[in-house]
Amino acid sequence: MWYFAWILGVGLASTAAILNGMWFEAREQRRSEAKR
């Protein structure tokens, strides 16, 4: 059953990485719009 926990962990890690990347992109876009 270790593979279930491993897949869950990898899935959560990749989801966190994708959300973090999307949040960073939105933040940078907002910052560049505020500068203009």
WONORNOR-V140647 format. One record per run of one state. SS is the DSSP state (A for helix, B for strand, O for the rest). FROM is the first residue (numbers start at 1). TO is the last residue. Records with the same first field share a line. If there is no record, write none. Layout:
SS->FROM-TO ; FROM-TO
This chain:
O->1-1 ; 36-36
A->2-35
